[in-house]
Amino acid sequence: MGQIAPQFLQLGYDLMITDYREHGKSREYFLQKLLYSDAQQVYEFFRAVILKTKIIVMGYSLGTNLASYLAANNRPAMTILADPGTASGTNT
């Protein structure tokens, strides 16, 4: 994800890239059941400072599951699912 961030910034978007617990720079204890609540908390943070009509949710690979969840429950302006075929470990 970090490799494509400059492209979004050049187009004038603000963005936030998060890591799952115990992944990347996160040091929180990983519990799968908390993934969705963590994602919702991030969305609510943005919802408090940005108009709903301007929020775009993007998920890459496994993150497409969380992006789909957020889209279904919050209806952002747009949802982008990048490389969802690998989310289950297969490219079918």
PyMOL Python script that loads the backbone (N, CA, C, O; Angstrom):
from pymol import cmd

cmd.read_pdbstr("""\
ATOM      1  N   MET A   1       0.820  -1.185   0.000  1.00  0.00           N
ATOM      2  CA  MET A   1       0.000   0.000   0.000  1.00  0.00           C
ATOM      3  C   MET A   1       0.864   1.249   0.000  1.00  0.00           C
ATOM      4  O   MET A   1       0.563   2.209  -0.710  1.00  0.00           O
ATOM      5  N   GLY A   2       1.917   1.252   0.773  1.00  0.00           N
ATOM      6  CA  GLY A   2       2.751   2.434   0.894  1.00  0.00           C
ATOM      7  C   GLY A   2       3.345   2.885  -0.427  1.00  0.00           C
ATOM      8  O   GLY A   2       3.648   4.064  -0.608  1.00  0.00           O
ATOM      9  N   GLN A   3       3.512   1.940  -1.357  1.00  0.00           N
ATOM     10  CA  GLN A   3       4.104   2.283  -2.645  1.00  0.00           C
ATOM     11  C   GLN A   3       3.162   3.117  -3.502  1.00  0.00           C
ATOM     12  O   GLN A   3       3.623   3.878  -4.353  1.00  0.00           O
ATOM     13  N   ILE A   4       1.856   2.993  -3.297  1.00  0.00           N
ATOM     14  CA  ILE A   4       0.921   3.753  -4.127  1.00  0.00           C
ATOM     15  C   ILE A   4       0.485   5.055  -3.471  1.00  0.00           C
ATOM     16  O   ILE A   4      -0.204   5.858  -4.099  1.00  0.00           O
ATOM     17  N   ALA A   5       0.873   5.277  -2.227  1.00  0.00           N
ATOM     18  CA  ALA A   5       0.482   6.497  -1.524  1.00  0.00           C
ATOM     19  C   ALA A   5       0.882   7.761  -2.290  1.00  0.00           C
ATOM     20  O   ALA A   5       0.067   8.680  -2.380  1.00  0.00           O
ATOM     21  N   PRO A   6       2.086   7.853  -2.840  1.00  0.00           N
ATOM     22  CA  PRO A   6       2.451   9.076  -3.567  1.00  0.00           C
ATOM     23  C   PRO A   6       1.501   9.402  -4.721  1.00  0.00           C
ATOM     24  O   PRO A   6       1.265  10.573  -5.017  1.00  0.00           O
ATOM     25  N   GLN A   7       0.966   8.391  -5.359  1.00  0.00           N
ATOM     26  CA  GLN A   7       0.021   8.639  -6.460  1.00  0.00           C
ATOM     27  C   GLN A   7      -1.239   9.336  -5.957  1.00  0.00           C
ATOM     28  O   GLN A   7      -1.737  10.256  -6.606  1.00  0.00           O
ATOM     29  N   PHE A   8      -1.752   8.914  -4.823  1.00  0.00           N
ATOM     30  CA  PHE A   8      -2.940   9.547  -4.258  1.00  0.00           C
ATOM     31  C   PHE A   8      -2.624  10.964  -3.788  1.00  0.00           C
ATOM     32  O   PHE A   8      -3.425  11.879  -3.976  1.00  0.00           O
ATOM     33  N   LEU A   9      -1.458  11.142  -3.178  1.00  0.00           N
ATOM     34  CA  LEU A   9      -1.065  12.472  -2.714  1.00  0.00           C
ATOM     35  C   LEU A   9      -0.912  13.442  -3.880  1.00  0.00           C
ATOM     36  O   LEU A   9      -1.302  14.604  -3.772  1.00  0.00           O
ATOM     37  N   GLN A  10      -0.351  12.979  -4.988  1.00  0.00           N
ATOM     38  CA  GLN A  10      -0.195  13.829  -6.169  1.00  0.00           C
ATOM     39  C   GLN A  10      -1.551  14.250  -6.737  1.00  0.00           C
ATOM     40  O   GLN A  10      -1.664  15.305  -7.361  1.00  0.00           O
ATOM     41  N   LEU A  11      -2.560  13.440  -6.524  1.00  0.00           N
ATOM     42  CA  LEU A  11      -3.907  13.762  -7.009  1.00  0.00           C
ATOM     43  C   LEU A  11      -4.695  14.630  -6.016  1.00  0.00           C
ATOM     44  O   LEU A  11      -5.854  14.966  -6.259  1.00  0.00           O
ATOM     45  N   GLY A  12      -4.056  14.985  -4.907  1.00  0.00           N
ATOM     46  CA  GLY A  12      -4.678  15.882  -3.944  1.00  0.00           C
ATOM     47  C   GLY A  12      -5.477  15.217  -2.840  1.00  0.00           C
ATOM     48  O   GLY A  12      -6.215  15.892  -2.123  1.00  0.00           O
ATOM     49  N   TYR A  13      -5.343  13.899  -2.687  1.00  0.00           N
ATOM     50  CA  TYR A  13      -6.054  13.191  -1.634  1.00  0.00           C
ATOM     51  C   TYR A  13      -5.234  13.198  -0.344  1.00  0.00           C
ATOM     52  O   TYR A  13      -4.004  13.178  -0.381  1.00  0.00           O
ATOM     53  N   ASP A  14      -5.918  13.227   0.785  1.00  0.00           N
ATOM     54  CA  ASP A  14      -5.305  12.940   2.080  1.00  0.00           C
ATOM     55  C   ASP A  14      -5.550  11.471   2.330  1.00  0.00           C
ATOM     56  O   ASP A  14      -6.576  10.940   1.905  1.00  0.00           O
ATOM     57  N   LEU A  15      -4.638  10.798   3.008  1.00  0.00           N
ATOM     58  CA  LEU A  15      -4.853   9.381   3.254  1.00  0.00           C
ATOM     59  C   LEU A  15      -4.234   8.931   4.555  1.00  0.00           C
ATOM     60  O   LEU A  15      -3.331   9.560   5.106  1.00  0.00           O
ATOM     61  N   MET A  16      -4.757   7.821   5.019  1.00  0.00           N
ATOM     62  CA  MET A  16      -4.217   7.180   6.211  1.00  0.00           C
ATOM     63  C   MET A  16      -4.068   5.702   5.898  1.00  0.00           C
ATOM     64  O   MET A  16      -4.999   5.054   5.420  1.00  0.00           O
ATOM     65  N   ILE A  17      -2.890   5.184   6.172  1.00  0.00           N
ATOM     66  CA  ILE A  17      -2.621   3.757   5.982  1.00  0.00           C
ATOM     67  C   ILE A  17      -2.420   3.159   7.357  1.00  0.00           C
ATOM     68  O   ILE A  17      -1.592   3.636   8.133  1.00  0.00           O
ATOM     69  N   THR A  18      -3.169   2.124   7.662  1.00  0.00           N
ATOM     70  CA  THR A  18      -3.063   1.507   8.989  1.00  0.00           C
ATOM     71  C   THR A  18      -2.506   0.090   8.877  1.00  0.00           C
ATOM     72  O   THR A  18      -2.624  -0.564   7.840  1.00  0.00           O
ATOM     73  N   ASP A  19      -1.913  -0.354   9.944  1.00  0.00           N
ATOM     74  CA  ASP A  19      -1.417  -1.724  10.041  1.00  0.00           C
ATOM     75  C   ASP A  19      -2.343  -2.512  10.954  1.00  0.00           C
ATOM     76  O   ASP A  19      -2.918  -1.967  11.896  1.00  0.00           O
ATOM     77  N   TYR A  20      -2.479  -3.804  10.662  1.00  0.00           N
ATOM     78  CA  TYR A  20      -3.185  -4.676  11.593  1.00  0.00           C
ATOM     79  C   TYR A  20      -2.367  -4.774  12.873  1.00  0.00           C
ATOM     80  O   TYR A  20      -1.160  -4.536  12.861  1.00  0.00           O
ATOM     81  N   ARG A  21      -3.013  -5.118  13.960  1.00  0.00           N
ATOM     82  CA  ARG A  21      -2.288  -5.351  15.215  1.00  0.00           C
ATOM     83  C   ARG A  21      -1.189  -6.380  14.980  1.00  0.00           C
ATOM     84  O   ARG A  21      -1.388  -7.365  14.269  1.00  0.00           O
ATOM     85  N   GLU A  22      -0.042  -6.144  15.578  1.00  0.00           N
ATOM     86  CA  GLU A  22       1.152  -6.986  15.468  1.00  0.00           C
ATOM     87  C   GLU A  22       1.728  -7.044  14.051  1.00  0.00           C
ATOM     88  O   GLU A  22       2.556  -7.909  13.765  1.00  0.00           O
ATOM     89  N   HIS A  23       1.311  -6.150  13.166  1.00  0.00           N
ATOM     90  CA  HIS A  23       1.857  -6.078  11.818  1.00  0.00           C
ATOM     91  C   HIS A  23       2.447  -4.686  11.613  1.00  0.00           C
ATOM     92  O   HIS A  23       1.989  -3.718  12.220  1.00  0.00           O
ATOM     93  N   GLY A  24       3.453  -4.587  10.764  1.00  0.00           N
ATOM     94  CA  GLY A  24       4.073  -3.295  10.502  1.00  0.00           C
ATOM     95  C   GLY A  24       4.607  -2.693  11.781  1.00  0.00           C
ATOM     96  O   GLY A  24       5.355  -3.342  12.511  1.00  0.00           O
ATOM     97  N   LYS A  25       4.230  -1.462  12.058  1.00  0.00           N
ATOM     98  CA  LYS A  25       4.714  -0.770  13.250  1.00  0.00           C
ATOM     99  C   LYS A  25       3.772  -0.905  14.443  1.00  0.00           C
ATOM    100  O   LYS A  25       4.053  -0.370  15.515  1.00  0.00           O
ATOM    101  N   SER A  26       2.662  -1.611  14.270  1.00  0.00           N
ATOM    102  CA  SER A  26       1.711  -1.795  15.356  1.00  0.00           C
ATOM    103  C   SER A  26       2.262  -2.783  16.375  1.00  0.00           C
ATOM    104  O   SER A  26       2.856  -3.797  16.008  1.00  0.00           O
ATOM    105  N   ARG A  27       2.068  -2.490  17.626  1.00  0.00           N
ATOM    106  CA  ARG A  27       2.549  -3.378  18.690  1.00  0.00           C
ATOM    107  C   ARG A  27       1.406  -3.933  19.525  1.00  0.00           C
ATOM    108  O   ARG A  27       1.635  -4.611  20.526  1.00  0.00           O
ATOM    109  N   GLU A  28       0.183  -3.648  19.116  1.00  0.00           N
ATOM    110  CA  GLU A  28      -0.974  -4.149  19.845  1.00  0.00           C
ATOM    111  C   GLU A  28      -1.121  -5.655  19.637  1.00  0.00           C
ATOM    112  O   GLU A  28      -0.684  -6.193  18.620  1.00  0.00           O
ATOM    113  N   TYR A  29      -1.730  -6.321  20.596  1.00  0.00           N
ATOM    114  CA  TYR A  29      -1.959  -7.755  20.528  1.00  0.00           C
ATOM    115  C   TYR A  29      -3.008  -8.052  19.466  1.00  0.00           C
ATOM    116  O   TYR A  29      -4.061  -7.417  19.439  1.00  0.00           O
ATOM    117  N   PHE A  30      -2.726  -9.014  18.593  1.00  0.00           N
ATOM    118  CA  PHE A  30      -3.614  -9.351  17.492  1.00  0.00           C
ATOM    119  C   PHE A  30      -4.739 -10.274  17.938  1.00  0.00           C
ATOM    120  O   PHE A  30      -4.497 -11.350  18.485  1.00  0.00           O
ATOM    121  N   LEU A  31      -5.948  -9.847  17.701  1.00  0.00           N
ATOM    122  CA  LEU A  31      -7.128 -10.683  17.860  1.00  0.00           C
ATOM    123  C   LEU A  31      -7.985 -10.449  16.629  1.00  0.00           C
ATOM    124  O   LEU A  31      -8.376  -9.314  16.356  1.00  0.00           O
ATOM    125  N   GLN A  32      -8.278 -11.492  15.891  1.00  0.00           N
ATOM    126  CA  GLN A  32      -9.007 -11.337  14.645  1.00  0.00           C
ATOM    127  C   GLN A  32     -10.349 -10.645  14.841  1.00  0.00           C
ATOM    128  O   GLN A  32     -10.770  -9.853  13.998  1.00  0.00           O
ATOM    129  N   LYS A  33     -11.021 -10.942  15.950  1.00  0.00           N
ATOM    130  CA  LYS A  33     -12.340 -10.348  16.164  1.00  0.00           C
ATOM    131  C   LYS A  33     -12.264  -8.830  16.343  1.00  0.00           C
ATOM    132  O   LYS A  33     -13.272  -8.139  16.195  1.00  0.00           O
ATOM    133  N   LEU A  34     -11.068  -8.304  16.661  1.00  0.00           N
ATOM    134  CA  LEU A  34     -10.923  -6.866  16.833  1.00  0.00           C
ATOM    135  C   LEU A  34     -10.621  -6.138  15.523  1.00  0.00           C
ATOM    136  O   LEU A  34     -10.665  -4.909  15.486  1.00  0.00           O
ATOM    137  N   LEU A  35     -10.318  -6.869  14.447  1.00  0.00           N
ATOM    138  CA  LEU A  35      -9.984  -6.224  13.177  1.00  0.00           C
ATOM    139  C   LEU A  35     -11.110  -5.304  12.714  1.00  0.00           C
ATOM    140  O   LEU A  35     -10.860  -4.173  12.300  1.00  0.00           O
ATOM    141  N   TYR A  36     -12.333  -5.785  12.783  1.00  0.00           N
ATOM    142  CA  TYR A  36     -13.462  -5.002  12.293  1.00  0.00           C
ATOM    143  C   TYR A  36     -13.749  -3.805  13.200  1.00  0.00           C
ATOM    144  O   TYR A  36     -14.070  -2.723  12.708  1.00  0.00           O
ATOM    145  N   SER A  37     -13.639  -3.983  14.500  1.00  0.00           N
ATOM    146  CA  SER A  37     -13.860  -2.839  15.392  1.00  0.00           C
ATOM    147  C   SER A  37     -12.741  -1.821  15.256  1.00  0.00           C
ATOM    148  O   SER A  37     -12.988  -0.618  15.352  1.00  0.00           O
ATOM    149  N   ASP A  38     -11.512  -2.280  15.035  1.00  0.00           N
ATOM    150  CA  ASP A  38     -10.403  -1.348  14.787  1.00  0.00           C
ATOM    151  C   ASP A  38     -10.672  -0.535  13.526  1.00  0.00           C
ATOM    152  O   ASP A  38     -10.505   0.685  13.524  1.00  0.00           O
ATOM    153  N   ALA A  39     -11.087  -1.206  12.452  1.00  0.00           N
ATOM    154  CA  ALA A  39     -11.374  -0.525  11.190  1.00  0.00           C
ATOM    155  C   ALA A  39     -12.514   0.474  11.374  1.00  0.00           C
ATOM    156  O   ALA A  39     -12.460   1.579  10.834  1.00  0.00           O
ATOM    157  N   GLN A  40     -13.535   0.099  12.123  1.00  0.00           N
ATOM    158  CA  GLN A  40     -14.662   0.992  12.357  1.00  0.00           C
ATOM    159  C   GLN A  40     -14.221   2.224  13.137  1.00  0.00           C
ATOM    160  O   GLN A  40     -14.688   3.328  12.859  1.00  0.00           O
ATOM    161  N   GLN A  41     -13.335   2.053  14.101  1.00  0.00           N
ATOM    162  CA  GLN A  41     -12.846   3.194  14.875  1.00  0.00           C
ATOM    163  C   GLN A  41     -12.080   4.170  13.985  1.00  0.00           C
ATOM    164  O   GLN A  41     -12.217   5.383  14.139  1.00  0.00           O
ATOM    165  N   VAL A  42     -11.284   3.658  13.067  1.00  0.00           N
ATOM    166  CA  VAL A  42     -10.564   4.523  12.132  1.00  0.00           C
ATOM    167  C   VAL A  42     -11.566   5.282  11.267  1.00  0.00           C
ATOM    168  O   VAL A  42     -11.418   6.486  11.054  1.00  0.00           O
ATOM    169  N   TYR A  43     -12.584   4.583  10.768  1.00  0.00           N
ATOM    170  CA  TYR A  43     -13.605   5.232   9.954  1.00  0.00           C
ATOM    171  C   TYR A  43     -14.308   6.331  10.751  1.00  0.00           C
ATOM    172  O   TYR A  43     -14.515   7.430  10.236  1.00  0.00           O
ATOM    173  N   GLU A  44     -14.670   6.050  11.980  1.00  0.00           N
ATOM    174  CA  GLU A  44     -15.369   7.033  12.808  1.00  0.00           C
ATOM    175  C   GLU A  44     -14.504   8.253  13.086  1.00  0.00           C
ATOM    176  O   GLU A  44     -15.016   9.369  13.183  1.00  0.00           O
ATOM    177  N   PHE A  45     -13.199   8.051  13.214  1.00  0.00           N
ATOM    178  CA  PHE A  45     -12.285   9.183  13.373  1.00  0.00           C
ATOM    179  C   PHE A  45     -12.399  10.108  12.167  1.00  0.00           C
ATOM    180  O   PHE A  45     -12.542  11.322  12.318  1.00  0.00           O
ATOM    181  N   PHE A  46     -12.336   9.532  10.972  1.00  0.00           N
ATOM    182  CA  PHE A  46     -12.447  10.347   9.764  1.00  0.00           C
ATOM    183  C   PHE A  46     -13.839  10.948   9.624  1.00  0.00           C
ATOM    184  O   PHE A  46     -13.983  12.085   9.175  1.00  0.00           O
ATOM    185  N   ARG A  47     -14.842  10.205   9.998  1.00  0.00           N
ATOM    186  CA  ARG A  47     -16.220  10.681   9.883  1.00  0.00           C
ATOM    187  C   ARG A  47     -16.436  11.918  10.741  1.00  0.00           C
ATOM    188  O   ARG A  47     -17.270  12.764  10.418  1.00  0.00           O
ATOM    189  N   ALA A  48     -15.684  12.027  11.835  1.00  0.00           N
ATOM    190  CA  ALA A  48     -15.822  13.183  12.721  1.00  0.00           C
ATOM    191  C   ALA A  48     -15.196  14.443  12.132  1.00  0.00           C
ATOM    192  O   ALA A  48     -15.559  15.550  12.531  1.00  0.00           O
ATOM    193  N   VAL A  49     -14.265  14.297  11.192  1.00  0.00           N
ATOM    194  CA  VAL A  49     -13.548  15.465  10.673  1.00  0.00           C
ATOM    195  C   VAL A  49     -13.718  15.680   9.167  1.00  0.00           C
ATOM    196  O   VAL A  49     -13.325  16.722   8.643  1.00  0.00           O
ATOM    197  N   ILE A  50     -14.296  14.708   8.474  1.00  0.00           N
ATOM    198  CA  ILE A  50     -14.450  14.798   7.023  1.00  0.00           C
ATOM    199  C   ILE A  50     -15.896  14.481   6.667  1.00  0.00           C
ATOM    200  O   ILE A  50     -16.508  13.594   7.262  1.00  0.00           O
ATOM    201  N   LEU A  51     -16.435  15.201   5.704  1.00  0.00           N
ATOM    202  CA  LEU A  51     -17.792  14.907   5.242  1.00  0.00           C
ATOM    203  C   LEU A  51     -17.875  13.492   4.708  1.00  0.00           C
ATOM    204  O   LEU A  51     -16.974  13.034   4.005  1.00  0.00           O
ATOM    205  N   LYS A  52     -18.936  12.809   5.033  1.00  0.00           N
ATOM    206  CA  LYS A  52     -19.143  11.432   4.576  1.00  0.00           C
ATOM    207  C   LYS A  52     -19.054  11.332   3.059  1.00  0.00           C
ATOM    208  O   LYS A  52     -18.602  10.319   2.526  1.00  0.00           O
ATOM    209  N   THR A  53     -19.482  12.372   2.370  1.00  0.00           N
ATOM    210  CA  THR A  53     -19.475  12.358   0.902  1.00  0.00           C
ATOM    211  C   THR A  53     -18.077  12.461   0.316  1.00  0.00           C
ATOM    212  O   THR A  53     -17.905  12.377  -0.900  1.00  0.00           O
ATOM    213  N   LYS A  54     -17.075  12.643   1.171  1.00  0.00           N
ATOM    214  CA  LYS A  54     -15.699  12.751   0.684  1.00  0.00           C
ATOM    215  C   LYS A  54     -14.803  11.607   1.154  1.00  0.00           C
ATOM    216  O   LYS A  54     -13.609  11.599   0.855  1.00  0.00           O
ATOM    217  N   ILE A  55     -15.354  10.654   1.875  1.00  0.00           N
ATOM    218  CA  ILE A  55     -14.546   9.544   2.386  1.00  0.00           C
ATOM    219  C   ILE A  55     -14.511   8.419   1.362  1.00  0.00           C
ATOM    220  O   ILE A  55     -15.548   7.967   0.876  1.00  0.00           O
ATOM    221  N   ILE A  56     -13.305   7.978   1.046  1.00  0.00           N
ATOM    222  CA  ILE A  56     -13.092   6.838   0.162  1.00  0.00           C
ATOM    223  C   ILE A  56     -12.375   5.768   0.979  1.00  0.00           C
ATOM    224  O   ILE A  56     -11.335   6.033   1.583  1.00  0.00           O
ATOM    225  N   VAL A  57     -12.924   4.578   0.996  1.00  0.00           N
ATOM    226  CA  VAL A  57     -12.320   3.457   1.713  1.00  0.00           C
ATOM    227  C   VAL A  57     -11.631   2.569   0.686  1.00  0.00           C
ATOM    228  O   VAL A  57     -12.218   2.232  -0.342  1.00  0.00           O
ATOM    229  N   MET A  58     -10.388   2.192   0.963  1.00  0.00           N
ATOM    230  CA  MET A  58      -9.653   1.314   0.060  1.00  0.00           C
ATOM    231  C   MET A  58      -9.044   0.176   0.861  1.00  0.00           C
ATOM    232  O   MET A  58      -8.468   0.388   1.928  1.00  0.00           O
ATOM    233  N   GLY A  59      -9.177  -1.023   0.337  1.00  0.00           N
ATOM    234  CA  GLY A  59      -8.562  -2.180   0.959  1.00  0.00           C
ATOM    235  C   GLY A  59      -7.728  -2.919  -0.069  1.00  0.00           C
ATOM    236  O   GLY A  59      -8.102  -3.022  -1.237  1.00  0.00           O
ATOM    237  N   TYR A  60      -6.602  -3.426   0.377  1.00  0.00           N
ATOM    238  CA  TYR A  60      -5.702  -4.183  -0.495  1.00  0.00           C
ATOM    239  C   TYR A  60      -5.586  -5.611   0.028  1.00  0.00           C
ATOM    240  O   TYR A  60      -5.333  -5.816   1.215  1.00  0.00           O
ATOM    241  N   SER A  61      -5.766  -6.582  -0.834  1.00  0.00           N
ATOM    242  CA  SER A  61      -5.645  -7.996  -0.509  1.00  0.00           C
ATOM    243  C   SER A  61      -6.562  -8.338   0.672  1.00  0.00           C
ATOM    244  O   SER A  61      -7.776  -8.164   0.567  1.00  0.00           O
ATOM    245  N   LEU A  62      -6.020  -8.810   1.771  1.00  0.00           N
ATOM    246  CA  LEU A  62      -6.843  -9.148   2.941  1.00  0.00           C
ATOM    247  C   LEU A  62      -7.652  -7.945   3.420  1.00  0.00           C
ATOM    248  O   LEU A  62      -8.745  -8.108   3.961  1.00  0.00           O
ATOM    249  N   GLY A  63      -7.124  -6.751   3.226  1.00  0.00           N
ATOM    250  CA  GLY A  63      -7.826  -5.535   3.634  1.00  0.00           C
ATOM    251  C   GLY A  63      -9.112  -5.283   2.872  1.00  0.00           C
ATOM    252  O   GLY A  63      -9.924  -4.457   3.289  1.00  0.00           O
ATOM    253  N   THR A  64      -9.312  -5.983   1.757  1.00  0.00           N
ATOM    254  CA  THR A  64     -10.567  -5.808   1.017  1.00  0.00           C
ATOM    255  C   THR A  64     -11.758  -6.314   1.832  1.00  0.00           C
ATOM    256  O   THR A  64     -12.873  -5.818   1.675  1.00  0.00           O
ATOM    257  N   ASN A  65     -11.527  -7.294   2.697  1.00  0.00           N
ATOM    258  CA  ASN A  65     -12.607  -7.776   3.571  1.00  0.00           C
ATOM    259  C   ASN A  65     -13.057  -6.661   4.507  1.00  0.00           C
ATOM    260  O   ASN A  65     -14.254  -6.443   4.694  1.00  0.00           O
ATOM    261  N   LEU A  66     -12.089  -5.957   5.094  1.00  0.00           N
ATOM    262  CA  LEU A  66     -12.420  -4.867   6.004  1.00  0.00           C
ATOM    263  C   LEU A  66     -13.031  -3.688   5.257  1.00  0.00           C
ATOM    264  O   LEU A  66     -13.969  -3.063   5.751  1.00  0.00           O
ATOM    265  N   ALA A  67     -12.512  -3.381   4.080  1.00  0.00           N
ATOM    266  CA  ALA A  67     -13.069  -2.281   3.283  1.00  0.00           C
ATOM    267  C   ALA A  67     -14.514  -2.580   2.898  1.00  0.00           C
ATOM    268  O   ALA A  67     -15.360  -1.687   2.928  1.00  0.00           O
ATOM    269  N   SER A  68     -14.800  -3.823   2.539  1.00  0.00           N
ATOM    270  CA  SER A  68     -16.166  -4.214   2.197  1.00  0.00           C
ATOM    271  C   SER A  68     -17.089  -4.077   3.406  1.00  0.00           C
ATOM    272  O   SER A  68     -18.222  -3.611   3.284  1.00  0.00           O
ATOM    273  N   TYR A  69     -16.603  -4.480   4.547  1.00  0.00           N
ATOM    274  CA  TYR A  69     -17.369  -4.351   5.792  1.00  0.00           C
ATOM    275  C   TYR A  69     -17.694  -2.886   6.066  1.00  0.00           C
ATOM    276  O   TYR A  69     -18.836  -2.537   6.364  1.00  0.00           O
ATOM    277  N   LEU A  70     -16.673  -2.031   5.963  1.00  0.00           N
ATOM    278  CA  LEU A  70     -16.887  -0.606   6.211  1.00  0.00           C
ATOM    279  C   LEU A  70     -17.876  -0.013   5.210  1.00  0.00           C
ATOM    280  O   LEU A  70     -18.738   0.785   5.580  1.00  0.00           O
ATOM    281  N   ALA A  71     -17.751  -0.401   3.956  1.00  0.00           N
ATOM    282  CA  ALA A  71     -18.648   0.120   2.929  1.00  0.00           C
ATOM    283  C   ALA A  71     -20.093  -0.292   3.204  1.00  0.00           C
ATOM    284  O   ALA A  71     -21.011   0.517   3.071  1.00  0.00           O
ATOM    285  N   ALA A  72     -20.287  -1.537   3.583  1.00  0.00           N
ATOM    286  CA  ALA A  72     -21.644  -2.036   3.827  1.00  0.00           C
ATOM    287  C   ALA A  72     -22.290  -1.373   5.040  1.00  0.00           C
ATOM    288  O   ALA A  72     -23.505  -1.178   5.071  1.00  0.00           O
ATOM    289  N   ASN A  73     -21.488  -1.031   6.026  1.00  0.00           N
ATOM    290  CA  ASN A  73     -22.030  -0.497   7.270  1.00  0.00           C
ATOM    291  C   ASN A  73     -22.007   1.022   7.370  1.00  0.00           C
ATOM    292  O   ASN A  73     -22.657   1.590   8.248  1.00  0.00           O
ATOM    293  N   ASN A  74     -21.265   1.694   6.482  1.00  0.00           N
ATOM    294  CA  ASN A  74     -21.122   3.139   6.610  1.00  0.00           C
ATOM    295  C   ASN A  74     -21.427   3.922   5.337  1.00  0.00           C
ATOM    296  O   ASN A  74     -21.648   5.132   5.388  1.00  0.00           O
ATOM    297  N   ARG A  75     -21.439   3.250   4.218  1.00  0.00           N
ATOM    298  CA  ARG A  75     -21.719   3.885   2.930  1.00  0.00           C
ATOM    299  C   ARG A  75     -20.837   5.091   2.636  1.00  0.00           C
ATOM    300  O   ARG A  75     -21.340   6.208   2.510  1.00  0.00           O
ATOM    301  N   PRO A  76     -19.519   4.879   2.525  1.00  0.00           N
ATOM    302  CA  PRO A  76     -18.636   5.986   2.145  1.00  0.00           C
ATOM    303  C   PRO A  76     -18.916   6.408   0.699  1.00  0.00           C
ATOM    304  O   PRO A  76     -19.674   5.744  -0.009  1.00  0.00           O
ATOM    305  N   ALA A  77     -18.309   7.500   0.271  1.00  0.00           N
ATOM    306  CA  ALA A  77     -18.517   8.000  -1.084  1.00  0.00           C
ATOM    307  C   ALA A  77     -18.079   6.983  -2.130  1.00  0.00           C
ATOM    308  O   ALA A  77     -18.693   6.870  -3.191  1.00  0.00           O
ATOM    309  N   MET A  78     -17.017   6.244  -1.827  1.00  0.00           N
ATOM    310  CA  MET A  78     -16.493   5.262  -2.773  1.00  0.00           C
ATOM    311  C   MET A  78     -15.728   4.192  -2.003  1.00  0.00           C
ATOM    312  O   MET A  78     -15.188   4.450  -0.927  1.00  0.00           O
ATOM    313  N   THR A  79     -15.690   2.999  -2.563  1.00  0.00           N
ATOM    314  CA  THR A  79     -14.901   1.901  -2.008  1.00  0.00           C
ATOM    315  C   THR A  79     -14.059   1.323  -3.131  1.00  0.00           C
ATOM    316  O   THR A  79     -14.566   1.031  -4.214  1.00  0.00           O
ATOM    317  N   ILE A  80     -12.772   1.160  -2.866  1.00  0.00           N
ATOM    318  CA  ILE A  80     -11.846   0.584  -3.840  1.00  0.00           C
ATOM    319  C   ILE A  80     -11.315  -0.721  -3.247  1.00  0.00           C
ATOM    320  O   ILE A  80     -10.775  -0.732  -2.141  1.00  0.00           O
ATOM    321  N   LEU A  81     -11.472  -1.812  -3.985  1.00  0.00           N
ATOM    322  CA  LEU A  81     -10.957  -3.111  -3.555  1.00  0.00           C
ATOM    323  C   LEU A  81      -9.824  -3.477  -4.495  1.00  0.00           C
ATOM    324  O   LEU A  81     -10.055  -3.808  -5.658  1.00  0.00           O
ATOM    325  N   ALA A  82      -8.602  -3.417  -3.991  1.00  0.00           N
ATOM    326  CA  ALA A  82      -7.423  -3.674  -4.801  1.00  0.00           C
ATOM    327  C   ALA A  82      -6.892  -5.075  -4.542  1.00  0.00           C
ATOM    328  O   ALA A  82      -6.533  -5.407  -3.412  1.00  0.00           O
ATOM    329  N   ASP A  83      -6.841  -5.880  -5.564  1.00  0.00           N
ATOM    330  CA  ASP A  83      -6.307  -7.237  -5.509  1.00  0.00           C
ATOM    331  C   ASP A  83      -7.058  -8.140  -4.534  1.00  0.00           C
ATOM    332  O   ASP A  83      -6.436  -8.841  -3.736  1.00  0.00           O
ATOM    333  N   PRO A  84      -8.403  -8.128  -4.592  1.00  0.00           N
ATOM    334  CA  PRO A  84      -9.155  -8.971  -3.663  1.00  0.00           C
ATOM    335  C   PRO A  84      -8.978 -10.457  -3.903  1.00  0.00           C
ATOM    336  O   PRO A  84      -9.275 -11.259  -3.018  1.00  0.00           O
ATOM    337  N   GLY A  85      -8.498 -10.848  -5.086  1.00  0.00           N
ATOM    338  CA  GLY A  85      -8.321 -12.252  -5.404  1.00  0.00           C
ATOM    339  C   GLY A  85      -7.324 -12.955  -4.512  1.00  0.00           C
ATOM    340  O   GLY A  85      -7.408 -14.170  -4.333  1.00  0.00           O
ATOM    341  N   THR A  86      -6.379 -12.219  -3.947  1.00  0.00           N
ATOM    342  CA  THR A  86      -5.372 -12.847  -3.094  1.00  0.00           C
ATOM    343  C   THR A  86      -5.784 -12.861  -1.629  1.00  0.00           C
ATOM    344  O   THR A  86      -5.067 -13.406  -0.790  1.00  0.00           O
ATOM    345  N   ALA A  87      -6.936 -12.265  -1.312  1.00  0.00           N
ATOM    346  CA  ALA A  87      -7.354 -12.197   0.085  1.00  0.00           C
ATOM    347  C   ALA A  87      -7.549 -13.581   0.699  1.00  0.00           C
ATOM    348  O   ALA A  87      -7.363 -13.757   1.904  1.00  0.00           O
ATOM    349  N   SER A  88      -7.918 -14.552  -0.114  1.00  0.00           N
ATOM    350  CA  SER A  88      -8.114 -15.892   0.419  1.00  0.00           C
ATOM    351  C   SER A  88      -6.906 -16.785   0.161  1.00  0.00           C
ATOM    352  O   SER A  88      -6.896 -17.960   0.526  1.00  0.00           O
ATOM    353  N   GLY A  89      -5.890 -16.207  -0.473  1.00  0.00           N
ATOM    354  CA  GLY A  89      -4.684 -16.985  -0.775  1.00  0.00           C
ATOM    355  C   GLY A  89      -4.711 -17.594  -2.154  1.00  0.00           C
ATOM    356  O   GLY A  89      -3.779 -18.303  -2.535  1.00  0.00           O
ATOM    357  N   THR A  90      -5.774 -17.329  -2.920  1.00  0.00           N
ATOM    358  CA  THR A  90      -5.849 -17.850  -4.264  1.00  0.00           C
ATOM    359  C   THR A  90      -6.117 -16.723  -5.249  1.00  0.00           C
ATOM    360  O   THR A  90      -6.635 -15.671  -4.874  1.00  0.00           O
ATOM    361  N   ASN A  91      -5.772 -16.940  -6.477  1.00  0.00           N
ATOM    362  CA  ASN A  91      -6.014 -15.939  -7.519  1.00  0.00           C
ATOM    363  C   ASN A  91      -7.001 -16.484  -8.549  1.00  0.00           C
ATOM    364  O   ASN A  91      -6.738 -16.438  -9.751  1.00  0.00           O
ATOM    365  N   THR A  92      -8.122 -16.992  -8.084  1.00  0.00           N
ATOM    366  CA  THR A  92      -9.118 -17.536  -9.011  1.00  0.00           C
ATOM    367  C   THR A  92     -10.249 -16.585  -9.218  1.00  0.00           C
ATOM    368  O   THR A  92     -11.178 -16.884  -9.969  1.00  0.00           O
TER     369      THR A  92
END
""", "prot")
cmd.dss("prot")
cmd.show_as("cartoon", "prot")
cmd.util.cbc("prot")
cmd.orient("prot")
